[in-house]
Amino acid sequence: MNRYVEPPLVRYIQQKASHTGTPVSGTFELTPLCNMECKMCYVRMSKEQMERAGKLLSCDRWLSIAADARKQGLLFLLLTGGEPLIYPDFERLYSELSRMGFVLQLNTNGTLITPQWVEFFKKNVPARMNITLYGPDDATYERLCGLKDGFSRVDRAIAALVDAGIPLKLNCSVTPHNVSQLEAICHYAKARNLELQVASYMFPPKRSGRTDNYQCCRLSPIDASQASAKSYLYLYGMDEARARLERIKSGESEPIEPHDDCAAEGDKNRCGAGRSAFWITWKGMMLSCGMMDCISADLNEMSFMQAWEQVKNRVADVRLPEKCSICQKKDLCQTCMAMVYCEEGNLSTVPAYRCKMADAYLSSVERTVNGNSCKEN
């Protein structure tokens, strides 16, 4: 299976940027609109909801922000949404950002990728395209995403992108609505020699404010831990799963679901959010992390540099809960400030859900390797 390994130089640049406070990585959230209605989405709005909440930034405004950010060190740029291909001036924006020299990635659900889009990306190849795979069949997509032919569309898009030589990675968010399909999802990726990153931990959708019914969209902590362990087995085989179990038992760091950013650093925030990375919403708010909006700055009222300094200084004052900073399982758990805030509504309380997930992880891996199932008492 094709496992993406981040080049050491990229890792070095990101870690160096965290120490110098340089905004080397950014995310542009172009729109909250999406053609799917995933039950757990933290940002999706209907057109009517969006119009009541604000208006999209223009293409010129995004390019202006990008130019200012480049002067401050921005190199790695992710375009996301909602569904970014819905953004009205996407082709122009993407083309101009590419010419500016950014290392571009794109998050998409894949259902809108037509032969015309494939031709466009063949001429303007991204560093990587990330497609979320919610299931191995149309029934799962209809159940979870409200789109009857979702898988058929994504399957066609993946085949076309692979044929075109577009760098591709698959992501999968595991919920009660698709956990029974996890093995089939993993086998789909393996059969196509594509990397698949499985996330069984689901952030409470703090930004959307729709936190009353999100519990039905995520697994219990023990089931989430078990899903993570099973996905590793399905993707990499029994020999590697056994080797991983031995590494965990010997005390080596084997995070449940590793972050893409920087490693733990004492009791400070664990990732690059607000240290080397930022997120800009469709309305022009700079966030330290797209999962939380309690640390923000308004780019409609200040320059990029002013906004970055405000966000960076606020993050520098954040410390993880004391129990997290001294916990023997912190490298396994990898709690970050977004997890703490989304779980507990503040930045000082230990996230109970994540603790339970970490506590169950070793036994989940053992049970998976031994061919047993993990059941919650």
TORLO-451048 format. One line per field, with one value per residue (C-alpha): residue number from 1; residue in one letter; x, y, z. Coordinates in nm, 4 decimals. Layout:
N
seq: (NUM/...)
type: (A/...)
u: (X/...)
v: (Y/...)
w: (Z/...)
! end
This chain:
377
seq: (1/2/3/4/5/6/7/8/9/10/11/12/13/14/15/16/17/18/19/20/21/22/23/24/25/26/27/28/29/30/31/32/33/34/35/36/37/38/39/40/41/42/43/44/45/46/47/48/49/50/51/52/53/54/55/56/57/58/59/60/61/62/63/64/65/66/67/68/69/70/71/72/73/74/75/76/77/78/79/80/81/82/83/84/85/86/87/88/89/90/91/92/93/94/95/96/97/98/99/100/101/102/103/104/105/106/107/108/109/110/111/112/113/114/115/116/117/118/119/120/121/122/123/124/125/126/127/128/129/130/131/132/133/134/135/136/137/138/139/140/141/142/143/144/145/146/147/148/149/150/151/152/153/154/155/156/157/158/159/160/161/162/163/164/165/166/167/168/169/170/171/172/173/174/175/176/177/178/179/180/181/182/183/184/185/186/187/188/189/190/191/192/193/194/195/196/197/198/199/200/201/202/203/204/205/206/207/208/209/210/211/212/213/214/215/216/217/218/219/220/221/222/223/224/225/226/227/228/229/230/231/232/233/234/235/236/237/238/239/240/241/242/243/244/245/246/247/248/249/250/251/252/253/254/255/256/257/258/259/260/261/262/263/264/265/266/267/268/269/270/271/272/273/274/275/276/277/278/279/280/281/282/283/284/285/286/287/288/289/290/291/292/293/294/295/296/297/298/299/300/301/302/303/304/305/306/307/308/309/310/311/312/313/314/315/316/317/318/319/320/321/322/323/324/325/326/327/328/329/330/331/332/333/334/335/336/337/338/339/340/341/342/343/344/345/346/347/348/349/350/351/352/353/354/355/356/357/358/359/360/361/362/363/364/365/366/367/368/369/370/371/372/373/374/375/376/377)
type: (M/N/R/Y/V/E/P/P/L/V/R/Y/I/Q/Q/K/A/S/H/T/G/T/P/V/S/G/T/F/E/L/T/P/L/C/N/M/E/C/K/M/C/Y/V/R/M/S/K/E/Q/M/E/R/A/G/K/L/L/S/C/D/R/W/L/S/I/A/A/D/A/R/K/Q/G/L/L/F/L/L/L/T/G/G/E/P/L/I/Y/P/D/F/E/R/L/Y/S/E/L/S/R/M/G/F/V/L/Q/L/N/T/N/G/T/L/I/T/P/Q/W/V/E/F/F/K/K/N/V/P/A/R/M/N/I/T/L/Y/G/P/D/D/A/T/Y/E/R/L/C/G/L/K/D/G/F/S/R/V/D/R/A/I/A/A/L/V/D/A/G/I/P/L/K/L/N/C/S/V/T/P/H/N/V/S/Q/L/E/A/I/C/H/Y/A/K/A/R/N/L/E/L/Q/V/A/S/Y/M/F/P/P/K/R/S/G/R/T/D/N/Y/Q/C/C/R/L/S/P/I/D/A/S/Q/A/S/A/K/S/Y/L/Y/L/Y/G/M/D/E/A/R/A/R/L/E/R/I/K/S/G/E/S/E/P/I/E/P/H/D/D/C/A/A/E/G/D/K/N/R/C/G/A/G/R/S/A/F/W/I/T/W/K/G/M/M/L/S/C/G/M/M/D/C/I/S/A/D/L/N/E/M/S/F/M/Q/A/W/E/Q/V/K/N/R/V/A/D/V/R/L/P/E/K/C/S/I/C/Q/K/K/D/L/C/Q/T/C/M/A/M/V/Y/C/E/E/G/N/L/S/T/V/P/A/Y/R/C/K/M/A/D/A/Y/L/S/S/V/E/R/T/V/N/G/N/S/C/K/E/N)
u: (0.0000/0.1209/0.1935/0.2651/0.5840/0.6299/0.9712/1.2100/1.2617/0.8895/0.8870/1.1951/1.0434/0.7217/0.9030/1.1412/0.8467/0.6790/0.9867/1.0122/0.6382/0.6323/0.2931/0.4309/0.1091/-0.2396/-0.5907/-0.8383/-1.1961/-1.3530/-1.7197/-1.9525/-2.1691/-2.1655/-2.3686/-2.3763/-2.5324/-2.2990/-2.4516/-2.1354/-2.0169/-1.8925/-1.9141/-2.1752/-2.4559/-2.7392/-2.7315/-3.0019/-2.8112/-2.4944/-2.6631/-2.8022/-2.4597/-2.2493/-2.1030/-1.8164/-1.4831/-1.4170/-1.1437/-0.9488/-0.9714/-0.8401/-0.5516/-0.4738/-0.4667/-0.2454/-0.0001/0.0237/0.0634/0.3397/0.5381/0.5190/0.6367/0.3325/0.4406/0.1986/-0.1632/-0.4740/-0.8020/-1.1120/-1.4778/-1.7629/-1.6930/-1.4314/-1.5211/-1.8522/-1.6670/-1.7678/-1.4156/-1.2333/-1.0473/-0.9116/-0.8243/-0.6490/-0.4565/-0.3377/-0.2358/-0.0415/0.1417/0.2282/0.4368/0.2417/0.2528/-0.1195/-0.3419/-0.7161/-0.9808/-1.2858/-1.5635/-1.4937/-1.8549/-1.8296/-1.5123/-1.6026/-1.3739/-1.3403/-1.2064/-0.9646/-0.8265/-0.7947/-0.5943/-0.3766/-0.2683/-0.2503/-0.1334/-0.1756/0.0833/-0.1947/-0.5705/-0.7473/-1.0790/-1.2965/-1.4299/-1.7384/-1.8233/-1.7791/-2.1283/-2.4092/-2.6245/-2.3669/-2.3365/-2.7117/-2.7298/-2.4460/-2.4253/-2.7754/-2.6520/-2.7956/-2.5213/-2.2331/-2.0042/-2.0550/-1.9489/-1.6456/-1.5394/-1.5428/-1.3507/-1.0831/-1.0306/-1.0021/-0.7629/-0.5398/-0.5306/-0.4379/-0.1504/-0.2927/-0.1371/-0.4233/-0.4896/-0.8104/-0.9498/-1.2230/-1.4208/-1.5655/-1.9140/-2.1903/-2.3326/-2.0317/-1.8276/-1.9678/-1.8138/-1.4655/-1.2993/-1.4495/-1.3349/-0.9790/-0.9815/-1.1020/-0.7956/-0.5555/-0.6897/-0.6044/-0.2716/-0.3885/-0.3064/-0.6038/-0.6048/-0.8769/-1.0059/-1.2221/-1.2081/-1.4811/-1.4549/-1.7771/-1.8901/-1.8315/-1.8087/-2.1461/-2.3234/-2.5064/-2.3759/-2.7090/-2.7263/-2.3639/-2.3441/-2.5431/-2.2702/-1.9708/-1.8711/-1.8334/-1.4707/-1.4121/-1.5683/-1.3615/-1.0471/-1.1391/-1.2103/-0.8671/-0.6992/-0.8986/-0.8247/-0.4519/-0.4897/-0.7009/-0.4550/-0.1171/-0.1770/-0.1397/0.2407/0.2605/-0.0307/0.1525/0.4741/0.2850/0.1353/0.4839/0.6036/0.3148/0.3678/0.7383/0.6535/0.7372/0.5273/0.2438/-0.0271/-0.3849/-0.4265/-0.1169/-0.1432/0.0053/0.1761/0.4430/0.5043/0.4275/0.6250/0.5852/0.2549/0.2101/-0.0279/0.0791/0.0365/0.1317/-0.2032/-0.1328/0.2402/0.3183/-0.0300/-0.3545/-0.7049/-0.9117/-1.2884/-1.5125/-1.6061/-1.2464/-1.1872/-0.8401/-0.8507/-0.5670/-0.7479/-1.0504/-1.2137/-1.2476/-1.3260/-1.2421/-0.9046/-0.9601/-0.8868/-1.0946/-0.9170/-1.1956/-1.0637/-0.6870/-0.3961/-0.2805/0.0257/-0.1822/-0.4243/-0.1425/0.0268/-0.3021/-0.3720/-0.0111/0.0123/-0.3131/-0.2014/0.1318/-0.0600/-0.2513/-0.1423/-0.2925/-0.4622/-0.1996/-0.3154/-0.2646/0.0867/0.2063/-0.0012/0.2011/-0.0308/0.0019/0.2097/-0.0508/-0.3431/-0.1919/-0.4535/-0.4450/-0.6156/-0.8912/-0.9811/-0.9892/-1.2041/-1.4447/-1.4967/-1.5255/-1.6025/-1.2885/-0.9108/-0.8444/-1.0545/-0.9273/-1.1220/-1.2922/-1.3861/-1.0276/-0.9017/-1.1398/-1.0314/-0.6634/-0.7301/-0.8960/-0.6412/-0.3894/-0.6622/-0.8251/-0.5049/-0.4565/-0.8115/-0.7834/-0.4561/-0.5998/-0.9105/-1.1507/-1.3995/-1.3937/-1.7210/-1.8119/-1.9235)
v: (0.0000/0.3488/0.5139/0.8841/0.9801/1.3516/1.4620/1.5437/1.8932/1.9714/1.8509/2.0584/2.3728/2.3321/2.2679/2.5568/2.7833/2.6884/2.8009/3.1292/3.2021/3.2062/3.1347/2.8819/2.6747/2.8074/2.6936/2.8952/2.7875/2.9194/2.8443/2.6753/2.5509/2.1842/1.9540/1.6941/1.7081/1.5016/1.4552/1.5469/1.8475/2.1433/2.4122/2.3237/2.5767/2.6026/2.9002/3.0705/3.0195/3.1530/3.4639/3.5380/3.4902/3.6873/3.6811/3.4983/3.6725/3.7712/3.6111/3.9383/3.9511/3.5965/3.6805/3.9921/3.7896/3.5308/3.7970/3.9424/3.5967/3.5055/3.8080/3.6699/3.3232/3.1278/2.8323/2.5415/2.6267/2.4075/2.4995/2.3588/2.4266/2.3203/2.1919/2.4261/2.3410/2.5209/2.8514/3.0741/3.1787/2.8609/2.8142/3.1679/3.1605/2.8248/2.9228/3.2518/3.0875/2.8269/3.0984/3.2652/2.9602/2.8032/2.4301/2.3721/2.0985/2.0611/1.9014/1.7806/1.5265/1.4178/1.4049/1.7126/1.6141/1.5896/1.5115/1.8893/1.9248/1.6374/1.8172/2.1374/1.9666/1.7873/2.1325/2.2711/1.9738/2.0142/1.8842/1.6574/1.6207/1.4864/1.3076/1.1975/0.8455/0.7968/0.4434/0.1703/0.1976/0.4369/0.3195/0.4368/0.7750/0.8210/0.7233/0.9473/1.2245/1.2489/1.1826/0.8775/0.8239/0.9684/0.6668/0.6094/0.9675/0.9474/0.6118/0.7536/1.0619/0.8583/0.6379/0.9406/1.1257/0.8215/0.7735/1.1409/1.1073/1.3497/1.2903/1.1572/1.0739/0.9323/1.0266/0.8505/0.9797/0.6860/0.7290/0.4943/0.5283/0.3746/0.1863/-0.1460/-0.0661/0.0128/-0.3030/-0.2549/0.1083/0.0033/-0.2704/-0.0198/0.1978/-0.0974/-0.2354/0.0968/0.1380/0.4661/0.6044/0.6146/0.8100/0.6894/0.9205/0.7545/1.0545/1.3036/1.6642/1.8025/2.0631/2.3682/2.6139/2.5187/2.5482/2.2235/2.0336/1.9005/1.5950/1.5303/1.2320/1.0269/1.0983/0.9687/0.6420/0.5807/0.6288/0.2529/0.1897/0.4762/0.3229/-0.0149/0.1322/0.2950/-0.0341/-0.2289/0.0179/-0.0258/-0.4020/-0.3763/-0.1398/-0.2820/-0.6468/-0.8718/-0.8740/-0.4970/-0.4846/-0.7269/-0.5259/-0.2120/-0.3786/-0.4711/-0.1154/0.0223/-0.2308/-0.1434/0.2242/0.3551/0.6474/0.5192/0.7878/0.6745/0.9134/1.1292/1.4992/1.6341/1.9192/1.9449/1.7006/1.7606/2.0316/2.0237/2.1639/2.4010/2.3435/2.0263/2.1167/2.4047/2.5830/2.9459/2.8776/2.8041/2.7494/2.9443/2.8955/3.1664/3.1218/3.2045/3.5323/3.6448/3.5421/3.4102/3.1155/2.9269/2.6031/2.5332/2.3253/2.6156/2.9853/3.0991/3.2296/3.4533/3.7827/3.9684/4.0245/4.2630/4.5009/4.4455/4.3376/3.9801/4.0510/4.2144/3.9228/3.6669/3.8438/3.8557/3.4856/3.3817/3.5769/3.4314/3.0758/3.1378/3.1935/2.8641/2.5677/2.2225/2.1057/2.0141/1.6525/1.6278/1.7729/1.5152/1.2186/0.9105/0.8548/1.2027/1.0811/0.8128/1.0512/1.3635/1.5950/1.9441/2.2665/2.2111/1.8765/2.0330/2.3257/2.1295/1.8598/2.0805/2.4348/2.5791/2.5386/2.4172/2.1026/1.7535/1.6140/1.3111/1.1486/1.1524/1.0144/0.7191/0.6606/0.6556/0.4336/0.1758/0.1842/-0.0785/-0.3343/-0.2443/-0.3215/-0.6434/-0.7603/-0.6752/-0.8653/-1.1598/-1.1653/-1.0564/-0.7707/-0.4895/-0.4394/-0.1535/-0.2505)
w: (0.0000/-0.0838/0.2548/0.2310/0.4115/0.4626/0.3332/0.6201/0.4778/0.5061/0.8662/0.9413/0.7881/0.9907/1.3172/1.2594/1.1799/1.5087/1.6987/1.5076/1.4946/1.1141/0.9463/0.7002/0.6703/0.6026/0.5192/0.3127/0.3863/0.0661/0.1335/0.3820/0.0943/0.0022/-0.2193/0.0593/0.4063/0.6237/0.9659/1.1591/0.9555/1.1622/0.8932/0.6295/0.5663/0.3202/0.0837/0.2881/0.6143/0.4582/0.3237/0.6700/0.8277/0.5806/0.2314/0.0668/0.0298/-0.3297/-0.5346/-0.5297/-0.1511/-0.1152/-0.3489/-0.1473/0.1753/0.0075/-0.1100/0.2402/0.3922/0.1468/0.2632/0.6169/0.5149/0.3912/0.1761/0.2290/0.1474/0.1740/0.0020/0.1675/0.2416/0.2555/-0.0901/-0.2431/-0.6032/-0.5414/-0.4854/-0.7828/-0.8922/-0.7976/-1.1271/-1.1261/-0.7581/-0.7771/-1.0910/-0.9413/-0.6128/-0.8087/-1.0004/-0.6698/-0.5845/-0.2995/-0.2352/-0.2886/-0.1522/-0.1978/0.0228/-0.1691/-0.1301/-0.4883/-0.6047/-0.8291/-1.0123/-1.3795/-1.6761/-1.7182/-1.3633/-1.4227/-1.7280/-1.5258/-1.2517/-1.5071/-1.6242/-1.2696/-1.0631/-0.6864/-0.4420/-0.3256/-0.3526/-0.0431/-0.0961/0.1935/0.1429/0.3592/0.2536/-0.0079/-0.1584/-0.2438/0.0471/0.3017/0.1307/0.1335/0.5018/0.6174/0.3573/0.2122/-0.1438/-0.3202/-0.5786/-0.3769/-0.3854/-0.7572/-0.8253/-0.5968/-0.7387/-1.0921/-0.9788/-0.8019/-1.1067/-1.3363/-1.1054/-1.0643/-1.4424/-1.4804/-1.2352/-0.9792/-0.6317/-0.4227/-0.0605/0.0893/0.4299/0.6237/0.9217/1.1145/1.2601/1.3766/1.0250/0.8466/1.1093/0.9867/0.6474/0.7823/0.6539/0.3081/0.3023/0.3905/0.1283/-0.1327/-0.0682/-0.0611/-0.3887/-0.5546/-0.3765/-0.2228/0.1182/0.3540/0.6786/0.9133/1.1870/1.4483/1.6828/1.5968/1.7171/1.8638/1.6052/1.8271/1.5389/1.3943/1.7276/1.6448/1.9450/2.0703/1.8448/1.7524/1.9902/1.7426/1.4865/1.6790/1.8387/2.2099/2.3280/2.3440/2.0036/1.8560/2.0026/1.8612/1.5172/1.5134/1.6049/1.3454/1.0670/1.1269/1.0970/0.7822/0.6155/0.7123/0.7970/1.1005/1.1134/1.1309/1.3778/1.6077/1.5753/1.6623/1.9679/2.0898/2.0367/2.2414/2.5205/2.5350/2.5823/2.2356/2.1135/1.8932/1.8784/1.8260/1.5341/1.4751/1.3999/1.0779/1.2596/1.5284/1.8091/2.1760/2.3484/2.7224/2.8366/2.5428/2.2565/2.0790/1.7133/1.4863/1.5214/1.6006/1.6061/1.2424/1.0986/1.0616/0.9229/0.7507/0.7332/0.4415/0.6164/0.6703/1.0307/1.1089/1.3503/1.5081/1.4170/1.2011/1.4738/1.7207/1.7023/2.0562/1.9321/1.6312/1.4579/1.1986/0.8670/0.7697/1.0349/1.0367/0.8212/0.7886/1.0032/1.2774/1.2761/1.2896/1.5796/1.7700/1.7168/1.7805/2.1060/2.2316/2.1552/2.3283/2.6529/2.6239/2.8297/2.8193/3.1402/3.3993/3.4112/3.0344/3.0465/3.3031/3.1843/3.0904/2.7932/2.6425/2.3449/2.2780/2.3227/2.1627/2.3080/2.1577/2.2572/1.9987/2.1561/2.5013/2.3904/2.1721/2.4343/2.7428/2.6204/2.7775/2.7543/3.1069/3.1629/3.0846/2.7831/2.9357/2.6034/2.4790/2.8114/2.7852/2.4276/2.5267/2.8298/2.6031/2.3244/2.4388/2.5097/2.1754/1.9886/2.1870/2.1218/1.7521/1.7129/1.9060/1.6878/1.9637/1.9726/2.2241/2.4055/2.6321/2.9814)
! end
